[in-house]
């Protein structure tokens, strides 16, 4: 298992947008890329393994309160984590 990423990813498109088209959840894509288990990712973000599993397999949406933490620690853009909020997130970034 590797430690937490200390810098934002430079190739979020590859793990986010493209893998989303392949129906891979962006958290799963990140975990695969960084050899993290669900437990390891959960520890990094501060949630339970069950929460991570639900995001990846049950289609549960990531709580909006967690988006800044996940983005800061992984570099995955919030709009990739929650595409349903992309328009809202774009508007907030402008203000």
C-alpha positions as CSV (number, residue, x, y, z in Angstrom):
1,X,0.0,0.0,0.0
2,X,1.3,3.4,-0.9
3,X,0.9,6.5,1.3
4,X,-1.3,9.5,0.5
5,X,-0.6,11.5,-2.6
6,X,1.2,14.7,-1.6
7,X,0.5,16.6,-4.8
8,X,-2.6,16.8,-7.1
9,X,-2.7,14.4,-10.0
10,X,-1.5,15.9,-13.2
11,X,-3.6,13.6,-15.4
12,X,-7.0,13.6,-13.9
13,X,-8.6,13.3,-17.3
14,X,-7.1,9.8,-17.7
15,X,-8.4,8.5,-14.4
16,X,-11.6,10.6,-14.3
17,X,-13.2,11.4,-17.6
18,X,-12.0,8.5,-19.7
19,X,-12.5,5.9,-17.0
20,X,-16.0,7.2,-16.3
21,X,-16.8,6.5,-19.9
22,X,-15.7,2.9,-19.2
23,X,-18.2,2.9,-16.2
24,X,-15.4,2.7,-13.7
25,X,-16.1,4.9,-10.6
26,X,-13.4,7.6,-10.3
27,X,-12.6,6.5,-6.7
28,X,-12.0,2.9,-8.0
29,X,-9.9,4.3,-10.8
30,X,-7.8,6.3,-8.3
31,X,-7.5,3.3,-6.0
32,X,-6.3,1.1,-8.8
33,X,-3.8,3.7,-10.0
34,X,-2.4,4.1,-6.5
35,X,-2.6,0.5,-5.4
36,X,-5.0,1.4,-2.5
37,X,-7.5,-0.9,-1.0
38,X,-11.0,0.4,0.0
39,X,-9.7,0.5,3.6
40,X,-6.6,2.5,2.5
41,X,-8.7,5.0,0.6
42,X,-11.2,5.2,3.5
43,X,-8.4,6.0,5.9
44,X,-7.0,8.7,3.5
45,X,-10.4,10.4,3.3
46,X,-11.7,9.8,6.8
47,X,-14.7,7.6,6.0
48,X,-15.5,3.9,6.5
49,X,-14.6,1.1,4.0
50,X,-18.3,0.5,3.7
51,X,-18.9,4.0,2.5
52,X,-16.2,3.6,-0.2
53,X,-17.7,0.3,-1.3
54,X,-21.2,1.9,-1.6
55,X,-19.8,4.7,-3.8
56,X,-18.1,2.2,-6.1
57,X,-20.8,-0.5,-6.3
58,X,-24.2,0.7,-5.1
59,X,-24.1,4.0,-7.0
60,X,-24.4,6.0,-3.8
61,X,-23.4,9.6,-4.4
62,X,-20.5,11.1,-2.5
63,X,-21.7,13.7,0.1
64,X,-21.1,17.2,-1.1
65,X,-19.3,18.0,2.2
66,X,-16.6,15.4,1.4
67,X,-15.9,16.7,-2.1
68,X,-13.3,19.3,-1.0
69,X,-11.5,16.8,1.1
70,X,-11.4,14.1,-1.6
71,X,-10.3,16.7,-4.2
72,X,-7.6,18.1,-2.0
73,X,-6.2,14.7,-1.1
74,X,-6.5,13.0,-4.5
75,X,-6.6,15.7,-7.1
76,X,-9.8,14.2,-8.6
77,X,-12.0,17.2,-9.6
78,X,-15.3,17.5,-7.8
79,X,-17.1,17.5,-11.1
80,X,-15.7,14.1,-11.9
81,X,-16.7,12.8,-8.5
82,X,-20.2,14.2,-8.8
83,X,-21.0,14.9,-12.5
84,X,-24.6,15.6,-11.5
85,X,-23.3,18.7,-9.8
86,X,-21.0,19.8,-12.6
87,X,-23.0,22.9,-13.5
88,X,-23.4,24.0,-9.9
89,X,-19.7,23.4,-9.2
90,X,-18.8,25.5,-12.3
91,X,-21.0,28.3,-11.1
92,X,-19.5,28.3,-7.6
93,X,-15.9,28.4,-9.0
94,X,-16.8,31.6,-11.0
95,X,-18.0,33.5,-7.9
